[in-house]
Each structure stands twice: as structure tokens, then as C-alpha cells.
Amino acid sequence: MNKNFTPKQKRVWDYIKDYTNKNEYPPSYAEIQKYMKFKNISQVWYIIHRLKDKGYVEKEDYGIRSVTAITKT
């Protein structure tokens, strides 16, 4: 499967998948921000929304842990 990810999008998507598999719940935006060493949480928001637009994550409108990585077939 060819994914149209930027390097940062790929790292975030992989982190969401791996974190969820390990902990049985997704990471918060703050945890993603810390992992990626972003200065602003808006960077997480931007990448999550790009991944959502591409169909690689599902995101609920509300909730701290509301992002789920999905695998396209």
C-alpha cells in the first residue's frame, strides 16, 4: 500500500498505531506533541487533520484521546 505521507505525518501515524496497540487506547495530543518534540500543540492538530483528510485517522469531535489510526486496504 502506497501512503502519501510526509515524514512527520508518517511518524505521527506510526506513533498513534504503536501507542494504541501497546496501551489499548490512543495517545492524547499532548503525548503526541511530546513524542514529536513540537513546540506548539497546533502542529499536532494540523497533522491529525491532514491525516484525517487523507483517510488515515478517524477523529471524534470531542475527547482527549479521540484519534484512531486506520489502515487502508
N, C-alpha and C positions, 0 to 999 in steps of 0.2 A: 504494500500500500504506500503510495506516494503522498506524503503530508506536506502541505505548503506552509511550513513553519519558519519563522525567523529563529535564530539560535536562542533568543530569550524566550520566545513562545514555547519552543521545544523543551527547554529546561523547566519552565513553569508547568507545562502539561505533564512531563515525566514526574515532577515533584508531587503534583496532585495525585497522580495514579499511585506512585510508590507510597506516599503518606497514607492514602486511603486504604491500600492493601495491608499496610502494617498496623494501622490503628483502628480500622473498621469505621472511620468517619473522616471526612475531608478536612484539610487544613483551613485555618482562618486566613483572611487577607494579611493580617499582621504576621502570621507564621510564614506565609509566602514572601512577604516583604523582608523579613529577617533572613530567610534562606537565600534569597536573591541579592541581599545587601543593597536594596533600593533605599534611597533617601526619603522618598515620598510614597505613601500608600496609593496615590493616584496612578503610579506606574503599574501596580498590580491590577487596579481597576481597568486600565487601558488594555493590558494584555489579556485579561479574562474576557473582556468584551470582544476583542478581536477573535479569540478562540471560539467564543460563543457564535459570532457571526459566521465562522468557518464550519461550525457544527461539531467541534471537538470537545466542548464542555456544555453541560447543562447548568443553568444558574437560576435559583429561585430569586424572587424579588427581595425577599427579606430573610434574614438569618445570618448568623456569624459564620456558620460552616455550610454554605449553600451552593458550593461549586462541586460538580461531579465530572470527572474526565470520562469521556465515552470513546469507544473505539469504533471507527467506521470500517465496514467490511467492503 
